[in-house]
Amino acid sequence: MAKSITLGGKESRRIPKLPKGTHAFAKEQMAVREKQFSIITNVFKRHGAVALDTPAFELKETLQENMGRNLS
């Protein structure tokens, strides 16, 4: 579940929690990763491969907060 913090006693802001098994990258790391994936993707495309788009995932707690508690 995401943590909430109070700023100046008035405002509440949610800090998201990373789902188990995931990792957040700094912008410098992302630039390197994007370049690497671009090179790899281009090699695959040259050999006739096509992209596979997989569904995104979301924490159950986030969905429950936005859609109600009826999720099991």
All heavy atoms as a GROMACS GRO file, in nm:
protein
  564
    1MET      N    1   0.084  -0.119   0.000
    1MET     CA    2   0.000   0.000   0.000
    1MET      C    3   0.088   0.124   0.000
    1MET      O    4   0.195   0.125   0.057
    1MET     CB    5  -0.090  -0.002   0.122
    1MET     CG    6  -0.188   0.113   0.126
    1MET     SD    7  -0.301   0.101   0.263
    1MET     CE    8  -0.428   0.004   0.185
    2ALA      N    9   0.045   0.230  -0.064
    2ALA     CA   10   0.121   0.354  -0.072
    2ALA      C   11   0.115   0.428   0.061
    2ALA      O   12   0.017   0.421   0.133
    2ALA     CB   13   0.066   0.442  -0.184
    3LYS      N   14   0.222   0.498   0.092
    3LYS     CA   15   0.228   0.578   0.214
    3LYS      C   16   0.173   0.717   0.185
    3LYS      O   17   0.185   0.767   0.075
    3LYS     CB   18   0.373   0.593   0.261
    3LYS     CG   19   0.438   0.465   0.302
    3LYS     CD   20   0.580   0.495   0.344
    3LYS     CE   21   0.656   0.368   0.372
    3LYS     NZ   22   0.796   0.394   0.403
    4SER      N   23   0.114   0.780   0.286
    4SER     CA   24   0.069   0.918   0.272
    4SER      C   25   0.154   1.004   0.364
    4SER      O   26   0.187   0.964   0.475
    4SER     CB   27  -0.078   0.932   0.313
    4SER     OG   28  -0.160   0.867   0.222
    5ILE      N   29   0.191   1.123   0.316
    5ILE     CA   30   0.266   1.216   0.399
    5ILE      C   31   0.190   1.348   0.404
    5ILE      O   32   0.112   1.380   0.314
    5ILE     CB   33   0.409   1.240   0.346
    5ILE    CG1   34   0.407   1.300   0.206
    5ILE    CG2   35   0.489   1.113   0.349
    5ILE    CD1   36   0.542   1.349   0.160
    6THR      N   37   0.212   1.424   0.510
    6THR     CA   38   0.149   1.554   0.525
    6THR      C   39   0.255   1.661   0.505
    6THR      O   40   0.361   1.656   0.566
    6THR     CB   41   0.085   1.568   0.664
    6THR    OG1   42  -0.010   1.463   0.679
    6THR    CG2   43   0.016   1.702   0.679
    7LEU      N   44   0.227   1.756   0.419
    7LEU     CA   45   0.319   1.865   0.392
    7LEU      C   46   0.264   1.993   0.453
    7LEU      O   47   0.159   2.039   0.414
    7LEU     CB   48   0.337   1.883   0.241
    7LEU     CG   49   0.386   1.762   0.164
    7LEU    CD1   50   0.381   1.787   0.015
    7LEU    CD2   51   0.527   1.728   0.207
    8GLY      N   52   0.333   2.049   0.550
    8GLY     CA   53   0.290   2.174   0.611
    8GLY      C   54   0.162   2.162   0.691
    8GLY      O   55   0.095   2.259   0.716
    9GLY      N   56   0.125   2.041   0.731
    9GLY     CA   57   0.006   2.020   0.811
    9GLY      C   58  -0.125   2.033   0.735
    9GLY      O   59  -0.231   2.017   0.791
   10LYS      N   60  -0.122   2.062   0.605
   10LYS     CA   61  -0.245   2.084   0.530
   10LYS      C   62  -0.267   1.983   0.419
   10LYS      O   63  -0.378   1.939   0.397
   10LYS     CB   64  -0.243   2.224   0.467
   10LYS     CG   65  -0.238   2.337   0.567
   10LYS     CD   66  -0.232   2.469   0.496
   10LYS     CE   67  -0.222   2.582   0.596
   10LYS     NZ   68  -0.210   2.712   0.532
   11GLU      N   69  -0.163   1.950   0.348
   11GLU     CA   70  -0.177   1.874   0.226
   11GLU      C   71  -0.129   1.730   0.246
   11GLU      O   72  -0.028   1.706   0.310
   11GLU     CB   73  -0.091   1.942   0.118
   11GLU     CG   74  -0.104   1.883  -0.018
   11GLU     CD   75  -0.016   1.959  -0.117
   11GLU    OE1   76   0.000   2.080  -0.101
   11GLU    OE2   77   0.036   1.894  -0.208
   12SER      N   78  -0.201   1.635   0.192
   12SER     CA   79  -0.161   1.495   0.198
   12SER      C   80  -0.123   1.450   0.059
   12SER      O   81  -0.195   1.474  -0.037
   12SER     CB   82  -0.275   1.410   0.252
   12SER     OG   83  -0.237   1.275   0.257
   13ARG      N   84  -0.007   1.387   0.047
   13ARG     CA   85   0.040   1.339  -0.082
   13ARG      C   86   0.076   1.192  -0.069
   13ARG      O   87   0.137   1.151   0.029
   13ARG     CB   88   0.164   1.418  -0.125
   13ARG     CG   89   0.205   1.390  -0.267
   13ARG     CD   90   0.317   1.478  -0.307
   13ARG     NE   91   0.439   1.412  -0.265
   13ARG     CZ   92   0.560   1.463  -0.272
   13ARG    NH1   93   0.575   1.586  -0.314
   13ARG    NH2   94   0.665   1.397  -0.234
   14ARG      N   95   0.038   1.113  -0.167
   14ARG     CA   96   0.065   0.970  -0.165
   14ARG      C   97   0.199   0.941  -0.230
   14ARG      O   98   0.230   0.994  -0.335
   14ARG     CB   99  -0.045   0.894  -0.237
   14ARG     CG  100  -0.180   0.912  -0.166
   14ARG     CD  101  -0.293   0.843  -0.235
   14ARG     NE  102  -0.269   0.706  -0.267
   14ARG     CZ  103  -0.275   0.604  -0.180
   14ARG    NH1  104  -0.307   0.629  -0.055
   14ARG    NH2  105  -0.254   0.482  -0.218
   15ILE      N  106   0.278   0.858  -0.165
   15ILE     CA  107   0.405   0.813  -0.220
   15ILE      C  108   0.386   0.668  -0.263
   15ILE      O  109   0.358   0.581  -0.180
   15ILE     CB  110   0.518   0.823  -0.115
   15ILE    CG1  111   0.533   0.968  -0.071
   15ILE    CG2  112   0.647   0.766  -0.172
   15ILE    CD1  113   0.633   0.987   0.040
   16PRO      N  114   0.395   0.642  -0.394
   16PRO     CA  115   0.367   0.505  -0.443
   16PRO      C  116   0.473   0.405  -0.398
   16PRO      O  117   0.590   0.439  -0.380
   16PRO     CB  118   0.368   0.520  -0.594
   16PRO     CG  119   0.446   0.643  -0.620
   16PRO     CD  120   0.430   0.732  -0.502
   17LYS      N  121   0.429   0.283  -0.379
   17LYS     CA  122   0.517   0.172  -0.343
   17LYS      C  123   0.542   0.091  -0.469
   17LYS      O  124   0.451   0.067  -0.548
   17LYS     CB  125   0.449   0.086  -0.237
   17LYS     CG  126   0.526  -0.038  -0.197
   17LYS     CD  127   0.450  -0.114  -0.090
   17LYS     CE  128   0.366  -0.220  -0.158
   17LYS     NZ  129   0.305  -0.313  -0.065
   18LEU      N  130   0.666   0.050  -0.490
   18LEU     CA  131   0.696  -0.035  -0.604
   18LEU      C  132   0.642  -0.175  -0.581
   18LEU      O  133   0.659  -0.231  -0.472
   18LEU     CB  134   0.848  -0.044  -0.626
   18LEU     CG  135   0.916   0.079  -0.680
   18LEU    CD1  136   1.066   0.058  -0.684
   18LEU    CD2  137   0.864   0.111  -0.818
   19PRO      N  138   0.580  -0.233  -0.682
   19PRO     CA  139   0.533  -0.372  -0.668
   19PRO      C  140   0.652  -0.466  -0.648
   19PRO      O  141   0.762  -0.441  -0.699
   19PRO     CB  142   0.463  -0.400  -0.801
   19PRO     CG  143   0.428  -0.266  -0.855
   19PRO     CD  144   0.536  -0.174  -0.807
   20LYS      N  145   0.630  -0.572  -0.573
   20LYS     CA  146   0.734  -0.670  -0.545
   20LYS      C  147   0.792  -0.723  -0.676
   20LYS      O  148   0.717  -0.755  -0.770
   20LYS     CB  149   0.674  -0.784  -0.464
   20LYS     CG  150   0.775  -0.882  -0.411
   20LYS     CD  151   0.709  -0.983  -0.321
   20LYS     CE  152   0.811  -1.079  -0.265
   20LYS     NZ  153   0.749  -1.176  -0.177
   21GLY      N  154   0.923  -0.731  -0.684
   21GLY     CA  155   0.988  -0.783  -0.803
   21GLY      C  156   1.017  -0.679  -0.910
   21GLY      O  157   1.063  -0.713  -1.018
   22THR      N  158   0.989  -0.551  -0.883
   22THR     CA  159   1.017  -0.445  -0.979
   22THR      C  160   1.127  -0.355  -0.926
   22THR      O  161   1.165  -0.362  -0.809
   22THR     CB  162   0.892  -0.361  -1.010
   22THR    OG1  163   0.850  -0.296  -0.890
   22THR    CG2  164   0.779  -0.447  -1.065
   23HIS      N  165   1.177  -0.268  -1.012
   23HIS     CA  166   1.288  -0.181  -0.975
   23HIS      C  167   1.269  -0.044  -1.041
   23HIS      O  168   1.228  -0.037  -1.156
   23HIS     CB  169   1.419  -0.245  -1.022
   23HIS     CG  170   1.541  -0.167  -0.989
   23HIS    ND1  171   1.594  -0.163  -0.863
   23HIS    CD2  172   1.620  -0.087  -1.066
   23HIS    CE1  173   1.702  -0.085  -0.863
   23HIS    NE2  174   1.720  -0.039  -0.986
   24ALA      N  175   1.298   0.061  -0.969
   24ALA     CA  176   1.292   0.196  -1.026
   24ALA      C  177   1.433   0.235  -1.070
   24ALA      O  178   1.531   0.206  -1.002
   24ALA     CB  179   1.241   0.295  -0.922
   25PHE      N  180   1.442   0.302  -1.186
   25PHE     CA  181   1.571   0.344  -1.240
   25PHE      C  182   1.579   0.495  -1.241
   25PHE      O  183   1.482   0.564  -1.272
   25PHE     CB  184   1.588   0.292  -1.383
   25PHE     CG  185   1.599   0.142  -1.392
   25PHE    CD1  186   1.488   0.066  -1.423
   25PHE    CD2  187   1.719   0.078  -1.368
   25PHE    CE1  188   1.496  -0.071  -1.432
   25PHE    CE2  189   1.728  -0.060  -1.376
   25PHE     CZ  190   1.617  -0.135  -1.408
   26ALA      N  191   1.699   0.548  -1.214
   26ALA     CA  192   1.723   0.692  -1.224
   26ALA      C  193   1.723   0.731  -1.372
   26ALA      O  194   1.738   0.646  -1.461
   26ALA     CB  195   1.858   0.726  -1.161
   27LYS      N  196   1.706   0.861  -1.400
   27LYS     CA  197   1.696   0.905  -1.539
   27LYS      C  198   1.823   0.873  -1.618
   27LYS      O  199   1.815   0.840  -1.737
   27LYS     CB  200   1.662   1.052  -1.548
   27LYS     CG  201   1.765   1.147  -1.490
   27LYS     CD  202   1.718   1.291  -1.502
   27LYS     CE  203   1.819   1.384  -1.438
   27LYS     NZ  204   1.777   1.522  -1.450
   28GLU      N  205   1.940   0.877  -1.555
   28GLU     CA  206   2.064   0.843  -1.624
   28GLU      C  207   2.065   0.695  -1.661
   28GLU      O  208   2.108   0.658  -1.770
   28GLU     CB  209   2.186   0.876  -1.535
   28GLU     CG  210   2.202   1.023  -1.504
   28GLU     CD  211   2.118   1.069  -1.386
   28GLU    OE1  212   2.056   0.985  -1.315
   28GLU    OE2  213   2.111   1.192  -1.364
   29GLN      N  214   2.020   0.612  -1.568
   29GLN     CA  215   2.013   0.468  -1.595
   29GLN      C  216   1.912   0.439  -1.706
   29GLN      O  217   1.935   0.352  -1.791
   29GLN     CB  218   1.972   0.391  -1.469
   29GLN     CG  219   2.076   0.394  -1.359
   29GLN     CD  220   2.020   0.334  -1.230
   29GLN    OE1  221   1.913   0.373  -1.185
   29GLN    NE2  222   2.094   0.240  -1.173
   30MET      N  223   1.801   0.512  -1.708
   30MET     CA  224   1.700   0.491  -1.810
   30MET      C  225   1.751   0.527  -1.949
   30MET      O  226   1.718   0.460  -2.047
   30MET     CB  227   1.572   0.570  -1.779
   30MET     CG  228   1.485   0.505  -1.675
   30MET     SD  229   1.439   0.334  -1.714
   30MET     CE  230   1.351   0.353  -1.867
   31ALA      N  231   1.833   0.631  -1.958
   31ALA     CA  232   1.889   0.669  -2.088
   31ALA      C  233   1.974   0.555  -2.144
   31ALA      O  234   1.965   0.522  -2.262
   31ALA     CB  235   1.971   0.797  -2.075
   32VAL      N  236   2.055   0.494  -2.058
   32VAL     CA  237   2.139   0.382  -2.100
   32VAL      C  238   2.052   0.263  -2.139
   32VAL      O  239   2.073   0.200  -2.243
   32VAL     CB  240   2.239   0.342  -1.989
   32VAL    CG1  241   2.312   0.213  -2.022
   32VAL    CG2  242   2.338   0.455  -1.963
   33ARG      N  243   1.952   0.231  -2.057
   33ARG     CA  244   1.863   0.118  -2.085
   33ARG      C  245   1.787   0.137  -2.216
   33ARG      O  246   1.774   0.044  -2.296
   33ARG     CB  247   1.763   0.098  -1.971
   33ARG     CG  248   1.824   0.038  -1.845
   33ARG     CD  249   1.723   0.030  -1.732
   33ARG     NE  250   1.603  -0.043  -1.766
   33ARG     CZ  251   1.589  -0.175  -1.760
   33ARG    NH1  252   1.690  -0.250  -1.723
   33ARG    NH2  253   1.474  -0.233  -1.793
   34GLU      N  254   1.737   0.258  -2.240
   34GLU     CA  255   1.663   0.285  -2.363
   34GLU      C  256   1.752   0.267  -2.485
   34GLU      O  257   1.709   0.212  -2.586
   34GLU     CB  258   1.603   0.426  -2.359
   34GLU     CG  259   1.485   0.435  -2.265
   34GLU     CD  260   1.432   0.577  -2.250
   34GLU    OE1  261   1.490   0.672  -2.308
   34GLU    OE2  262   1.332   0.593  -2.179
   35LYS      N  263   1.877   0.312  -2.477
   35LYS     CA  264   1.972   0.294  -2.588
   35LYS      C  265   1.998   0.145  -2.611
   35LYS      O  266   1.998   0.098  -2.725
   35LYS     CB  267   2.102   0.368  -2.558
   35LYS     CG  268   2.207   0.354  -2.664
   35LYS     CD  269   2.164   0.421  -2.793
   35LYS     CE  270   2.276   0.414  -2.895
   35LYS     NZ  271   2.236   0.460  -3.026
   36GLN      N  272   2.019   0.070  -2.502
   36GLN     CA  273   2.044  -0.074  -2.514
   36GLN      C  274   1.924  -0.145  -2.577
   36GLN      O  275   1.940  -0.226  -2.669
   36GLN     CB  276   2.074  -0.135  -2.377
   36GLN     CG  277   2.206  -0.091  -2.319
   36GLN     CD  278   2.222  -0.132  -2.174
   36GLN    OE1  279   2.125  -0.149  -2.101
   36GLN    NE2  280   2.346  -0.144  -2.130
   37PHE      N  281   1.805  -0.114  -2.528
   37PHE     CA  282   1.685  -0.177  -2.583
   37PHE      C  283   1.662  -0.138  -2.729
   37PHE      O  284   1.615  -0.219  -2.809
   37PHE     CB  285   1.561  -0.144  -2.499
   37PHE     CG  286   1.548  -0.231  -2.378
   37PHE    CD1  287   1.573  -0.180  -2.252
   37PHE    CD2  288   1.512  -0.364  -2.390
   37PHE    CE1  289   1.562  -0.261  -2.140
   37PHE    CE2  290   1.500  -0.445  -2.278
   37PHE     CZ  291   1.525  -0.393  -2.152
   38SER      N  292   1.698  -0.016  -2.766
   38SER     CA  293   1.686   0.028  -2.905
   38SER      C  294   1.776  -0.055  -2.995
   38SER      O  295   1.734  -0.100  -3.102
   38SER     CB  296   1.721   0.176  -2.915
   38SER     OG  297   1.723   0.217  -3.048
   39ILE      N  298   1.898  -0.077  -2.954
   39ILE     CA  299   1.993  -0.158  -3.032
   39ILE      C  300   1.941  -0.301  -3.046
   39ILE      O  301   1.938  -0.357  -3.156
   39ILE     CB  302   2.132  -0.155  -2.967
   39ILE    CG1  303   2.193  -0.015  -2.978
   39ILE    CG2  304   2.224  -0.261  -3.030
   39ILE    CD1  305   2.317   0.006  -2.894
   40ILE      N  306   1.899  -0.358  -2.934
   40ILE     CA  307   1.849  -0.496  -2.936
   40ILE      C  308   1.724  -0.507  -3.024
   40ILE      O  309   1.711  -0.599  -3.105
   40ILE     CB  310   1.820  -0.544  -2.792
   40ILE    CG1  311   1.951  -0.556  -2.714
   40ILE    CG2  312   1.744  -0.677  -2.792
   40ILE    CD1  313   1.935  -0.572  -2.564
   41THR      N  314   1.632  -0.413  -3.010
   41THR     CA  315   1.508  -0.415  -3.088
   41THR      C  316   1.538  -0.407  -3.237
   41THR      O  317   1.478  -0.479  -3.318
   41THR     CB  318   1.417  -0.298  -3.046
   41THR    OG1  319   1.386  -0.311  -2.908
   41THR    CG2  320   1.288  -0.294  -3.127
   42ASN      N  321   1.631  -0.321  -3.276
   42ASN     CA  322   1.666  -0.307  -3.417
   42ASN      C  323   1.727  -0.436  -3.473
   42ASN      O  324   1.698  -0.472  -3.587
   42ASN     CB  325   1.760  -0.189  -3.438
   42ASN     CG  326   1.690  -0.056  -3.421
   42ASN    OD1  327   1.570  -0.045  -3.442
   42ASN    ND2  328   1.764   0.045  -3.380
   43VAL      N  329   1.808  -0.505  -3.394
   43VAL     CA  330   1.865  -0.632  -3.439
   43VAL      C  331   1.753  -0.734  -3.460
   43VAL      O  332   1.749  -0.804  -3.562
   43VAL     CB  333   1.970  -0.685  -3.339
   43VAL    CG1  334   2.011  -0.828  -3.371
   43VAL    CG2  335   2.092  -0.594  -3.336
   44PHE      N  336   1.662  -0.742  -3.366
   44PHE     CA  337   1.550  -0.836  -3.380
   44PHE      C  338   1.466  -0.804  -3.503
   44PHE      O  339   1.427  -0.894  -3.579
   44PHE     CB  340   1.462  -0.834  -3.254
   44PHE     CG  341   1.509  -0.926  -3.146
   44PHE    CD1  342   1.606  -0.886  -3.055
   44PHE    CD2  343   1.456  -1.053  -3.133
   44PHE    CE1  344   1.650  -0.972  -2.956
   44PHE    CE2  345   1.499  -1.140  -3.033
   44PHE     CZ  346   1.596  -1.099  -2.944
   45LYS      N  347   1.437  -0.676  -3.526
   45LYS     CA  348   1.356  -0.636  -3.642
   45LYS      C  349   1.426  -0.671  -3.774
   45LYS      O  350   1.361  -0.711  -3.869
   45LYS     CB  351   1.325  -0.487  -3.636
   45LYS     CG  352   1.220  -0.452  -3.533
   45LYS     CD  353   1.190  -0.304  -3.533
   45LYS     CE  354   1.083  -0.272  -3.431
   45LYS     NZ  355   1.053  -0.128  -3.427
   46ARG      N  356   1.557  -0.653  -3.778
   46ARG     CA  357   1.632  -0.688  -3.899
   46ARG      C  358   1.617  -0.835  -3.935
   46ARG      O  359   1.629  -0.874  -4.049
   46ARG     CB  360   1.780  -0.657  -3.880
   46ARG     CG  361   1.822  -0.526  -3.937
   46ARG     CD  362   1.971  -0.514  -3.933
   46ARG     NE  363   2.013  -0.539  -3.795
   46ARG     CZ  364   2.106  -0.472  -3.729
   46ARG    NH1  365   2.174  -0.380  -3.788
   46ARG    NH2  366   2.135  -0.500  -3.606
   47HIS      N  367   1.594  -0.918  -3.834
   47HIS     CA  368   1.581  -1.062  -3.855
   47HIS      C  369   1.434  -1.106  -3.859
   47HIS      O  370   1.406  -1.226  -3.847
   47HIS     CB  371   1.658  -1.138  -3.748
   47HIS     CG  372   1.807  -1.116  -3.758
   47HIS    ND1  373   1.886  -1.184  -3.848
   47HIS    CD2  374   1.890  -1.030  -3.694
   47HIS    CE1  375   2.010  -1.143  -3.837
   47HIS    NE2  376   2.015  -1.049  -3.744
   48GLY      N  377   1.343  -1.010  -3.874
   48GLY     CA  378   1.202  -1.044  -3.896
   48GLY      C  379   1.116  -1.057  -3.771
   48GLY      O  380   1.001  -1.097  -3.780
   49ALA      N  381   1.169  -1.025  -3.657
   49ALA     CA  382   1.089  -1.035  -3.534
   49ALA      C  383   0.988  -0.920  -3.527
   49ALA      O  384   1.006  -0.815  -3.587
   49ALA     CB  385   1.179  -1.031  -3.411
   50VAL      N  386   0.880  -0.943  -3.456
   50VAL     CA  387   0.779  -0.840  -3.431
   50VAL      C  388   0.765  -0.819  -3.281
   50VAL      O  389   0.795  -0.907  -3.201
   50VAL     CB  390   0.641  -0.879  -3.492
   50VAL    CG1  391   0.650  -0.882  -3.644
   50VAL    CG2  392   0.593  -1.010  -3.439
   51ALA      N  393   0.718  -0.701  -3.245
   51ALA     CA  394   0.704  -0.667  -3.103
   51ALA      C  395   0.589  -0.744  -3.040
   51ALA      O  396   0.488  -0.773  -3.104
   51ALA     CB  397   0.680  -0.517  -3.088
   52LEU      N  398   0.605  -0.777  -2.914
   52LEU     CA  399   0.502  -0.841  -2.834
   52LEU      C  400   0.465  -0.746  -2.721
   52LEU      O  401   0.550  -0.709  -2.640
   52LEU     CB  402   0.554  -0.974  -2.776
   52LEU     CG  403   0.465  -1.044  -2.675
   52LEU    CD1  404   0.337  -1.090  -2.743
   52LEU    CD2  405   0.538  -1.162  -2.615
   53ASP      N  406   0.341  -0.704  -2.718
   53ASP     CA  407   0.295  -0.610  -2.617
   53ASP      C  408   0.222  -0.687  -2.508
   53ASP      O  409   0.125  -0.756  -2.536
   53ASP     CB  410   0.203  -0.506  -2.680
   53ASP     CG  411   0.178  -0.387  -2.590
   53ASP    OD1  412   0.249  -0.373  -2.488
   53ASP    OD2  413   0.087  -0.309  -2.621
   54THR      N  414   0.271  -0.678  -2.386
   54THR     CA  415   0.211  -0.751  -2.275
   54THR      C  416   0.127  -0.656  -2.189
   54THR      O  417   0.152  -0.536  -2.187
   54THR     CB  418   0.318  -0.817  -2.188
   54THR    OG1  419   0.406  -0.716  -2.138
   54THR    CG2  420   0.399  -0.918  -2.268
   55PRO      N  421   0.028  -0.708  -2.117
   55PRO     CA  422  -0.056  -0.620  -2.034
   55PRO      C  423   0.022  -0.561  -1.917
   55PRO      O  424   0.117  -0.620  -1.867
   55PRO     CB  425  -0.166  -0.713  -1.985
   55PRO     CG  426  -0.115  -0.851  -2.003
   55PRO     CD  427  -0.012  -0.846  -2.111
   56ALA      N  428  -0.021  -0.444  -1.877
   56ALA     CA  429   0.037  -0.379  -1.759
   56ALA      C  430  -0.022  -0.442  -1.634
   56ALA      O  431  -0.124  -0.510  -1.638
   56ALA     CB  432   0.006  -0.230  -1.762
   57PHE      N  433   0.039  -0.420  -1.520
   57PHE     CA  434  -0.015  -0.470  -1.395
   57PHE      C  435  -0.024  -0.356  -1.295
   57PHE      O  436   0.042  -0.255  -1.310
   57PHE     CB  437   0.070  -0.585  -1.339
   57PHE     CG  438   0.210  -0.544  -1.300
   57PHE    CD1  439   0.240  -0.510  -1.170
   57PHE    CD2  440   0.311  -0.541  -1.394
   57PHE    CE1  441   0.367  -0.472  -1.134
   57PHE    CE2  442   0.439  -0.504  -1.360
   57PHE     CZ  443   0.467  -0.469  -1.229
   58GLU      N  444  -0.107  -0.375  -1.196
   58GLU     CA  445  -0.131  -0.272  -1.096
   58GLU      C  446  -0.146  -0.340  -0.961
   58GLU      O  447  -0.192  -0.453  -0.952
   58GLU     CB  448  -0.260  -0.195  -1.131
   58GLU     CG  449  -0.284  -0.072  -1.048
   58GLU     CD  450  -0.180   0.036  -1.073
   58GLU    OE1  451  -0.173   0.087  -1.184
   58GLU    OE2  452  -0.106   0.068  -0.978
   59LEU      N  453  -0.104  -0.271  -0.855
   59LEU     CA  454  -0.122  -0.324  -0.720
   59LEU      C  455  -0.271  -0.336  -0.688
   59LEU      O  456  -0.351  -0.249  -0.723
   59LEU     CB  457  -0.057  -0.232  -0.617
   59LEU     CG  458   0.095  -0.231  -0.614
   59LEU    CD1  459   0.144  -0.122  -0.520
   59LEU    CD2  460   0.150  -0.365  -0.571
   60LYS      N  461  -0.308  -0.443  -0.620
   60LYS     CA  462  -0.448  -0.466  -0.583
   60LYS      C  463  -0.501  -0.350  -0.499
   60LYS      O  464  -0.614  -0.305  -0.518
   60LYS     CB  465  -0.459  -0.598  -0.506
   60LYS     CG  466  -0.599  -0.633  -0.464
   60LYS     CD  467  -0.601  -0.766  -0.390
   60LYS     CE  468  -0.738  -0.798  -0.338
   60LYS     NZ  469  -0.738  -0.923  -0.261
   61GLU      N  470  -0.418  -0.298  -0.408
   61GLU     CA  471  -0.460  -0.188  -0.321
   61GLU      C  472  -0.496  -0.063  -0.402
   61GLU      O  473  -0.591   0.007  -0.372
   61GLU     CB  474  -0.351  -0.155  -0.219
   61GLU     CG  475  -0.327  -0.263  -0.117
   61GLU     CD  476  -0.233  -0.373  -0.166
   61GLU    OE1  477  -0.171  -0.358  -0.274
   61GLU    OE2  478  -0.223  -0.476  -0.098
   62THR      N  479  -0.418  -0.036  -0.507
   62THR     CA  480  -0.445   0.081  -0.590
   62THR      C  481  -0.577   0.065  -0.663
   62THR      O  482  -0.658   0.158  -0.670
   62THR     CB  483  -0.331   0.101  -0.692
   62THR    OG1  484  -0.209   0.116  -0.620
   62THR    CG2  485  -0.355   0.223  -0.778
   63LEU      N  486  -0.600  -0.053  -0.718
   63LEU     CA  487  -0.727  -0.079  -0.786
   63LEU      C  488  -0.845  -0.069  -0.690
   63LEU      O  489  -0.950  -0.016  -0.725
   63LEU     CB  490  -0.725  -0.216  -0.853
   63LEU     CG  491  -0.627  -0.231  -0.969
   63LEU    CD1  492  -0.624  -0.376  -1.015
   63LEU    CD2  493  -0.662  -0.139  -1.083
   64GLN      N  494  -0.828  -0.122  -0.569
   64GLN     CA  495  -0.936  -0.117  -0.471
   64GLN      C  496  -0.970   0.026  -0.434
   64GLN      O  497  -1.087   0.060  -0.419
   64GLN     CB  498  -0.898  -0.196  -0.346
   64GLN     CG  499  -0.902  -0.344  -0.367
   64GLN     CD  500  -0.854  -0.421  -0.245
   64GLN    OE1  501  -0.769  -0.375  -0.170
   64GLN    NE2  502  -0.908  -0.541  -0.227
   65GLU      N  503  -0.869   0.111  -0.420
   65GLU     CA  504  -0.894   0.251  -0.384
   65GLU      C  505  -0.968   0.324  -0.495
   65GLU      O  506  -1.052   0.409  -0.470
   65GLU     CB  507  -0.762   0.322  -0.355
   65GLU     CG  508  -0.697   0.276  -0.228
   65GLU     CD  509  -0.558   0.333  -0.209
   65GLU    OE1  510  -0.516   0.418  -0.291
   65GLU    OE2  511  -0.490   0.292  -0.115
   66ASN      N  512  -0.938   0.290  -0.620
   66ASN     CA  513  -0.997   0.361  -0.733
   66ASN      C  514  -1.128   0.300  -0.780
   66ASN      O  515  -1.209   0.366  -0.841
   66ASN     CB  516  -0.898   0.365  -0.850
   66ASN     CG  517  -0.777   0.450  -0.818
   66ASN    OD1  518  -0.788   0.549  -0.747
   66ASN    ND2  519  -0.664   0.410  -0.868
   67MET      N  520  -1.149   0.169  -0.756
   67MET     CA  521  -1.265   0.100  -0.811
   67MET      C  522  -1.357   0.043  -0.704
   67MET      O  523  -1.458  -0.017  -0.737
   67MET     CB  524  -1.219  -0.012  -0.904
   67MET     CG  525  -1.136   0.038  -1.021
   67MET     SD  526  -1.066  -0.096  -1.117
   67MET     CE  527  -1.213  -0.164  -1.191
   68GLY      N  528  -1.322   0.055  -0.581
   68GLY     CA  529  -1.403  -0.001  -0.475
   68GLY      C  530  -1.342  -0.127  -0.417
   68GLY      O  531  -1.243  -0.179  -0.465
   69ARG      N  532  -1.400  -0.177  -0.313
   69ARG     CA  533  -1.346  -0.292  -0.240
   69ARG      C  534  -1.396  -0.427  -0.291
   69ARG      O  535  -1.376  -0.528  -0.226
   69ARG     CB  536  -1.380  -0.279  -0.090
   69ARG     CG  537  -1.324  -0.156  -0.027
   69ARG     CD  538  -1.182  -0.180   0.012
   69ARG     NE  539  -1.126  -0.059   0.069
   69ARG     CZ  540  -1.000  -0.028   0.065
   69ARG    NH1  541  -0.915  -0.109   0.007
   69ARG    NH2  542  -0.956   0.082   0.118
   70ASN      N  543  -1.461  -0.434  -0.405
   70ASN     CA  544  -1.519  -0.557  -0.454
   70ASN      C  545  -1.422  -0.649  -0.525
   70ASN      O  546  -1.462  -0.748  -0.582
   70ASN     CB  547  -1.638  -0.527  -0.545
   70ASN     CG  548  -1.750  -0.458  -0.471
   70ASN    OD1  549  -1.764  -0.477  -0.351
   70ASN    ND2  550  -1.828  -0.378  -0.540
   71LEU      N  551  -1.294  -0.616  -0.526
   71LEU     CA  552  -1.194  -0.702  -0.592
   71LEU      C  553  -1.154  -0.815  -0.497
   71LEU      O  554  -1.132  -0.793  -0.381
   71LEU     CB  555  -1.070  -0.622  -0.631
   71LEU     CG  556  -1.094  -0.508  -0.729
   71LEU    CD1  557  -0.967  -0.428  -0.745
   71LEU    CD2  558  -1.138  -0.562  -0.862
   72SER      N  559  -1.141  -0.936  -0.551
   72SER     CA  560  -1.098  -1.046  -0.463
   72SER      C  561  -0.965  -1.099  -0.506
   72SER      O  562  -0.911  -1.072  -0.604
   72SER     CB  563  -1.196  -1.160  -0.460
   72SER     OG  564  -1.282  -1.166  -0.567
   0.00000   0.00000   0.00000
